[in-house]
Amino acid sequence: MYAGFKLASLLFKNYVFASFKITLLSFIAVIIILPLGVRSTLGHRPLNPALISFCNDPLANSLPLNSSYSAVYALAHLKQGKLSASDIYSFDNKENILFEGMDFSVKKNTAHPTSKCPLNQIITSNSPQKYNVVIVLKESLGADFVKSLGGLPLTPNLEQLKNEGWWFTNLYATGHRSIRGIEAVTASFPPSPLDSIVKLPRTESSYATLSRIYESYGYKTSFIYGGESHFDNMRNYFLENGMQEVIDQNDYKNPKFVASWGVSDEDLFLKAHEKFTQLKQNNENFFSVIFTSSFHDPFEIPEGKVKLPASIQTDEPRRLAAAMYADYDLGEFFKWAEKSNFDILTGLKTDDSYR
C-alpha cells in the first residue's frame, strides 16, 4: 500500500487540473461513449451471444465469448422467464386445474406402438423418391387477410395455391410471437408460460427438430432469413439443432430493397432460389426453413409492386399493402420453383397473426 501511495504521488506530482470547459466536454464525451461500450456494436441490435455463433457445436460457439460478458449476461437474464405456480394458474382453483390436466392427458393406444414410445407411429411412404422439403414461415399473414378464411381479399396467390395442395381451414396458433411459431413448427413445442426454447440457453442435448431428422437422412439443411439471425437467438437455436447453414442479411449482395427488418421478401426468395438451384445441380436433397419479414411493422415494401383494390377502404393502407406484397412475393417464389422443377414439398404457415 505504501509503494502504491508513493507511485501515485510521483505520477500526479505535476498534475494540473483541467479547466471547467475541458472537464465538461470530457464528461459529455464519456456519457456518449459509455452506452456505446455497453451496446458493444453500432449495428441494428445490441451484442448478444447469438451474434457470434458460427457452427453446429455449442462449445465452439461459446469460446469466442468473453467470460466476464457471459457472466454479466447470464445474471442480467437470470430471472427472465421464471414464473411461479400462482402466476400461471391464478385464473382457476386447484381442483379444476388438476381435473382438466388429467382429462387432457388421457391418450388412446396407437395402431402400431413400439416399446420405446407407445405413442410413436411409424408411417412408411410408398414412394421411392426423396422429395426436397421447404417450410415457409410467413410473418403475420393470418386469416384476416385471406378471403376464403373470412378475411380481406388480399392474397390471390395463396387462394390459388390452396387448390394445389392440402388446405387447413381450422389451424390455429396458440402463441403470439414469431419465436412461438418457430418452436411449434420446427420442434413441435406448444407455447408455454416460460421463455420459448428458441431463446433458452444452450444445452448439451439438442431438441428433436425437423432439421435433425432430415439431417440424419442425408439432407442439406438451412435456415434462410432476410434480417439479422441473432435476433431472439434464432442463429444459435438453428445451428445447434440440425441446421447446417444459416443465411441472413449479411449474406445478400446488392439486395433490391432493404427495410428496417432486413432485405425484402423478394430478395429472400431469390436467395432461396439460388441456394436450391445450386443444391439441385449437386444432386443433393435439401430441407430448408424460409422466414419472411416484410409484413412487419413499419410495413416497408418496394414501391410499385402491389396496389390496393379500390373497393377496400382503410385507415391502414401501408399494412394492407404489405399483406398484398407478402402474397405477391410468395407467388413469385412458386413460379420460380415450378420452372426449376425442384421436386419440392412446401409447407406454408404463418408464424403469428398481426397484433
C-alpha positions as CSV (number, residue, x, y, z in Angstrom):
1,M,0.0,0.0,0.0
2,Y,2.9,2.3,0.8
3,A,4.5,1.6,-2.5
4,G,1.3,2.3,-4.3
5,F,0.9,5.6,-2.5
6,K,4.5,6.7,-3.4
7,L,3.9,5.7,-7.0
8,A,0.7,7.6,-7.2
9,S,2.5,10.7,-5.7
10,L,5.1,10.6,-8.4
11,L,2.6,10.1,-11.2
12,F,0.5,13.1,-10.1
13,K,3.3,15.3,-8.8
14,N,3.0,17.8,-11.6
15,Y,-0.7,17.2,-12.3
16,V,-2.6,20.3,-13.4
17,F,-6.4,20.4,-13.1
18,A,-8.2,20.8,-16.4
19,S,-10.4,23.9,-17.0
20,F,-14.1,23.7,-16.4
21,K,-14.7,23.8,-20.2
22,I,-12.4,20.8,-20.8
23,T,-14.0,18.9,-17.8
24,L,-17.5,19.5,-19.1
25,L,-16.6,18.4,-22.6
26,S,-14.9,15.2,-21.3
27,F,-18.0,14.5,-19.2
28,I,-20.3,14.8,-22.2
29,A,-18.0,12.6,-24.2
30,V,-18.0,9.9,-21.5
31,I,-21.8,10.0,-21.3
32,I,-22.0,9.4,-25.0
33,I,-19.3,6.7,-25.3
34,L,-20.3,4.6,-22.3
35,P,-23.7,3.5,-23.7
36,L,-21.9,2.5,-27.0
37,G,-19.5,0.4,-24.9
38,V,-22.4,-1.3,-23.2
39,R,-24.1,-1.9,-26.5
40,S,-20.8,-3.2,-28.0
41,T,-21.9,-2.6,-31.6
42,L,-23.1,0.1,-34.0
43,G,-25.4,-2.4,-35.6
44,H,-29.2,-2.5,-35.6
45,R,-29.4,-4.5,-32.4
46,P,-27.0,-4.8,-29.4
47,L,-24.5,-7.6,-28.9
48,N,-25.8,-10.9,-27.7
49,P,-24.3,-14.5,-27.7
50,A,-26.1,-15.5,-30.9
51,L,-24.3,-12.8,-32.8
52,I,-21.0,-14.8,-32.8
53,S,-22.5,-18.3,-33.4
54,F,-20.7,-19.8,-36.4
55,C,-21.1,-23.6,-36.3
56,N,-23.2,-26.5,-35.0
57,D,-21.2,-27.1,-31.8
58,P,-22.4,-25.3,-28.7
59,L,-19.0,-25.5,-27.0
60,A,-17.2,-24.0,-30.1
61,N,-19.8,-21.2,-30.3
62,S,-19.2,-20.3,-26.6
63,L,-15.4,-20.0,-27.0
64,P,-15.3,-16.5,-28.6
65,L,-17.3,-15.0,-25.8
66,N,-15.6,-13.1,-23.1
67,S,-16.1,-14.9,-19.8
68,S,-16.9,-11.7,-17.9
69,Y,-19.5,-10.8,-20.5
70,S,-21.0,-14.2,-20.3
71,A,-21.3,-14.0,-16.5
72,V,-22.9,-10.5,-16.6
73,Y,-25.3,-11.5,-19.5
74,A,-26.4,-14.6,-17.5
75,L,-27.0,-12.5,-14.4
76,A,-29.0,-9.9,-16.3
77,H,-31.3,-12.7,-17.7
78,L,-31.3,-14.8,-14.6
79,K,-35.0,-14.1,-13.7
80,Q,-36.2,-13.8,-17.2
81,G,-39.0,-16.3,-18.0
82,K,-39.3,-17.6,-14.4
83,L,-42.9,-17.8,-13.2
84,S,-44.4,-19.2,-10.0
85,A,-47.4,-21.5,-10.0
86,S,-49.6,-18.6,-8.8
87,D,-48.6,-16.6,-11.8
88,I,-49.6,-19.4,-14.2
89,Y,-52.7,-20.9,-12.5
90,S,-54.2,-17.9,-10.7
91,F,-57.2,-17.9,-13.1
92,D,-58.7,-21.0,-11.6
93,N,-58.7,-23.2,-8.5
94,K,-56.5,-26.3,-7.9
95,E,-59.3,-28.8,-8.3
96,N,-60.4,-27.7,-11.7
97,I,-56.8,-27.4,-12.9
98,L,-56.0,-31.0,-11.8
99,F,-59.2,-32.3,-13.4
100,E,-58.5,-30.6,-16.7
101,G,-54.9,-31.8,-16.7
102,M,-55.9,-35.4,-16.1
103,D,-58.6,-35.3,-18.8
104,F,-56.2,-33.8,-21.3
105,S,-53.6,-36.4,-20.5
106,V,-55.8,-39.4,-21.5
107,K,-54.3,-41.0,-24.6
108,K,-55.6,-43.6,-26.9
109,N,-53.4,-46.5,-27.9
110,T,-51.9,-46.1,-31.4
111,A,-52.2,-48.7,-34.1
112,H,-48.5,-49.6,-34.2
113,P,-47.0,-48.9,-30.7
114,T,-43.3,-49.5,-30.1
115,S,-41.5,-50.5,-26.8
116,K,-39.5,-47.2,-26.8
117,C,-42.5,-45.0,-27.2
118,P,-46.1,-46.3,-27.0
119,L,-47.3,-43.1,-28.7
120,N,-44.9,-43.4,-31.6
121,Q,-46.4,-44.2,-35.0
122,I,-44.3,-45.3,-37.9
123,I,-45.6,-44.2,-41.3
124,T,-43.9,-45.7,-44.3
125,S,-44.2,-43.9,-47.7
126,N,-44.9,-45.9,-50.8
127,S,-42.9,-43.5,-53.0
128,P,-39.3,-44.4,-53.6
129,Q,-38.5,-40.7,-54.4
130,K,-36.9,-38.5,-51.8
131,Y,-38.5,-35.1,-52.1
132,N,-37.0,-31.8,-51.1
133,V,-38.8,-30.1,-48.3
134,V,-39.2,-26.4,-47.7
135,I,-41.2,-24.7,-44.9
136,V,-42.2,-21.0,-45.5
137,L,-43.0,-19.1,-42.3
138,K,-44.9,-16.0,-43.3
139,E,-44.7,-13.1,-40.9
140,S,-48.1,-12.1,-39.5
141,L,-50.1,-13.3,-42.5
142,G,-53.1,-14.6,-40.7
143,A,-56.7,-15.5,-41.8
144,D,-57.6,-11.8,-41.6
145,F,-56.1,-11.3,-45.0
146,V,-57.4,-14.4,-46.7
147,K,-60.8,-14.2,-48.3
148,S,-61.7,-17.9,-48.1
149,L,-61.0,-17.8,-44.4
150,G,-63.3,-14.9,-43.7
151,G,-60.7,-12.1,-44.2
152,L,-60.0,-9.4,-46.8
153,P,-59.3,-10.4,-50.5
154,L,-55.6,-9.6,-50.4
155,T,-54.0,-12.9,-51.1
156,P,-54.9,-14.2,-54.6
157,N,-51.8,-16.3,-55.0
158,L,-52.4,-18.1,-51.7
159,E,-56.0,-18.7,-52.7
160,Q,-54.8,-20.3,-55.9
161,L,-52.2,-22.4,-54.1
162,K,-54.8,-23.9,-51.8
163,N,-56.3,-25.7,-54.7
164,E,-53.0,-27.4,-55.4
165,G,-52.4,-29.0,-52.0
166,W,-53.8,-29.6,-48.5
167,W,-55.6,-26.5,-47.2
168,F,-56.2,-26.4,-43.4
169,T,-59.2,-24.2,-42.5
170,N,-59.2,-24.9,-38.8
171,L,-55.5,-24.5,-37.9
172,Y,-55.0,-22.1,-35.0
173,A,-51.9,-20.6,-33.3
174,T,-51.6,-20.6,-29.5
175,G,-48.6,-18.2,-29.5
176,H,-48.4,-14.5,-30.2
177,R,-44.8,-14.0,-31.3
178,S,-42.5,-15.3,-34.1
179,I,-40.4,-17.5,-31.8
180,R,-43.5,-19.3,-30.6
181,G,-44.3,-20.1,-34.2
182,I,-40.7,-21.2,-34.9
183,E,-40.6,-23.6,-31.9
184,A,-44.0,-25.0,-32.8
185,V,-43.3,-25.7,-36.4
186,T,-39.7,-26.8,-36.2
187,A,-39.7,-28.7,-32.9
188,S,-43.5,-29.4,-32.1
189,F,-43.2,-27.4,-28.9
190,P,-46.5,-25.7,-27.9
191,P,-46.1,-22.3,-26.3
192,S,-45.6,-22.4,-22.6
193,P,-45.8,-19.7,-19.9
194,L,-41.9,-19.7,-19.8
195,D,-39.5,-18.5,-22.5
196,S,-39.6,-20.0,-25.9
197,I,-37.0,-22.8,-26.4
198,V,-35.5,-20.6,-29.2
199,K,-34.3,-18.2,-26.5
200,L,-33.3,-20.7,-23.8
201,P,-29.6,-21.0,-23.1
202,R,-27.7,-23.7,-25.0
203,T,-27.7,-27.2,-23.6
204,E,-25.6,-30.3,-24.3
205,S,-28.6,-32.2,-25.7
206,S,-30.3,-30.9,-28.7
207,Y,-34.1,-30.8,-29.2
208,A,-35.8,-33.2,-31.6
209,T,-36.4,-31.0,-34.6
210,L,-37.3,-31.5,-38.2
211,S,-33.8,-30.3,-39.3
212,R,-32.3,-33.0,-37.1
213,I,-34.5,-35.7,-38.7
214,Y,-33.7,-34.6,-42.3
215,E,-30.0,-34.2,-41.5
216,S,-30.0,-37.8,-40.3
217,Y,-31.3,-38.8,-43.8
218,G,-28.5,-37.0,-45.6
219,Y,-30.4,-33.8,-46.5
220,K,-28.6,-30.5,-46.6
221,T,-30.4,-28.3,-44.1
222,S,-30.6,-24.5,-44.0
223,F,-32.4,-21.6,-42.3
224,I,-32.9,-18.6,-44.7
225,Y,-33.8,-15.2,-43.3
226,G,-33.6,-11.7,-44.7
227,G,-32.9,-10.0,-41.4
228,E,-30.4,-10.4,-38.5
229,S,-30.4,-14.0,-37.5
230,H,-29.0,-13.3,-34.0
231,F,-32.3,-11.6,-33.1
232,D,-34.2,-13.7,-30.5
233,N,-31.3,-16.2,-30.5
234,M,-32.5,-17.7,-33.8
235,R,-29.0,-18.3,-35.1
236,N,-27.9,-20.2,-32.0
237,Y,-31.1,-22.2,-32.0
238,F,-30.9,-23.4,-35.6
239,L,-27.2,-24.0,-35.8
240,E,-27.3,-26.1,-32.6
241,N,-30.4,-28.1,-33.6
242,G,-29.7,-29.6,-37.0
243,M,-29.4,-26.6,-39.4
244,Q,-26.1,-26.9,-41.2
245,E,-26.3,-23.4,-42.6
246,V,-27.9,-20.1,-41.5
247,I,-28.3,-17.4,-44.2
248,D,-29.1,-13.9,-43.0
249,Q,-28.9,-10.3,-44.1
250,N,-25.1,-10.3,-44.2
251,D,-25.2,-12.9,-47.0
252,Y,-27.0,-10.7,-49.5
253,K,-25.0,-8.9,-52.1
254,N,-26.7,-5.8,-53.5
255,P,-30.3,-6.5,-52.4
256,K,-33.1,-4.8,-54.3
257,F,-34.7,-3.3,-51.2
258,V,-33.6,-3.1,-47.6
259,A,-36.1,-2.2,-44.8
260,S,-35.9,-1.9,-41.0
261,W,-36.2,-5.7,-40.6
262,G,-33.8,-6.7,-43.4
263,V,-33.9,-7.3,-47.1
264,S,-37.3,-7.6,-48.9
265,D,-39.1,-10.9,-49.2
266,E,-38.3,-10.8,-52.9
267,D,-34.6,-10.8,-52.1
268,L,-35.2,-13.5,-49.6
269,F,-36.9,-15.8,-52.0
270,L,-34.3,-15.1,-54.7
271,K,-31.6,-16.1,-52.3
272,A,-33.5,-19.3,-51.5
273,H,-34.0,-20.0,-55.2
274,E,-30.2,-19.6,-55.8
275,K,-29.4,-21.9,-52.9
276,F,-31.9,-24.6,-54.1
277,T,-30.6,-24.3,-57.7
278,Q,-27.0,-24.9,-56.5
279,L,-28.1,-27.9,-54.4
280,K,-30.0,-29.4,-57.3
281,Q,-27.0,-29.1,-59.6
282,N,-25.0,-31.0,-57.0
283,N,-27.8,-33.7,-56.8
284,E,-28.3,-33.1,-53.1
285,N,-31.6,-33.3,-51.3
286,F,-32.4,-30.3,-49.1
287,F,-34.6,-29.3,-46.2
288,S,-35.0,-25.5,-45.6
289,V,-37.0,-23.1,-43.4
290,I,-37.6,-19.7,-45.0
291,F,-38.7,-17.0,-42.6
292,T,-40.1,-13.8,-44.2
293,S,-40.2,-10.3,-42.6
294,S,-41.7,-7.7,-45.0
295,F,-45.1,-7.9,-43.4
296,H,-44.0,-6.4,-40.1
297,D,-44.5,-3.0,-38.6
298,P,-43.5,-0.4,-40.0
299,F,-44.5,-2.3,-43.2
300,E,-41.7,-1.1,-45.6
301,I,-42.0,-2.6,-49.0
302,P,-40.7,-1.8,-52.5
303,E,-42.8,0.7,-54.4
304,G,-44.9,-0.3,-57.4
305,K,-45.2,-4.0,-56.6
306,V,-48.8,-4.0,-55.4
307,K,-51.8,-1.8,-55.3
308,L,-54.8,-2.0,-53.0
309,P,-58.2,-2.6,-54.7
310,A,-60.4,0.5,-54.9
311,S,-63.1,-1.5,-53.1
312,I,-61.1,-1.6,-49.9
313,Q,-61.4,1.5,-47.8
314,T,-59.0,1.5,-44.8
315,D,-57.1,3.7,-42.3
316,E,-54.1,1.4,-42.6
317,P,-53.1,1.3,-46.3
318,R,-49.5,0.5,-45.5
319,R,-50.4,-2.6,-43.5
320,L,-52.8,-3.9,-46.1
321,A,-50.4,-3.2,-49.0
322,A,-47.7,-5.1,-47.0
323,A,-50.1,-8.0,-46.8
324,M,-50.6,-8.0,-50.5
325,Y,-46.8,-7.8,-51.0
326,A,-46.4,-10.9,-48.8
327,D,-48.8,-12.7,-51.1
328,Y,-47.1,-11.3,-54.2
329,D,-43.6,-12.5,-53.4
330,L,-45.0,-15.9,-52.4
331,G,-46.5,-16.2,-55.9
332,E,-43.2,-15.3,-57.5
333,F,-41.3,-17.9,-55.5
334,F,-43.7,-20.7,-56.6
335,K,-43.3,-19.6,-60.2
336,W,-39.5,-19.9,-60.0
337,A,-39.8,-23.2,-58.2
338,E,-42.1,-24.6,-60.8
339,K,-39.9,-23.6,-63.7
340,S,-36.8,-25.0,-61.9
341,N,-38.5,-28.3,-61.2
342,F,-37.1,-28.6,-57.7
343,D,-39.4,-31.5,-56.6
344,I,-40.3,-29.6,-53.5
345,L,-42.9,-30.4,-50.9
346,T,-43.7,-26.9,-49.5
347,G,-45.4,-26.2,-46.2
348,L,-46.8,-22.7,-45.8
349,K,-47.5,-21.4,-42.2
350,T,-47.9,-18.0,-40.6
351,D,-45.8,-17.5,-37.5
352,D,-48.4,-15.4,-35.8
353,S,-51.3,-13.1,-36.7
354,Y,-51.0,-9.4,-36.9
355,R,-51.2,-7.7,-33.5
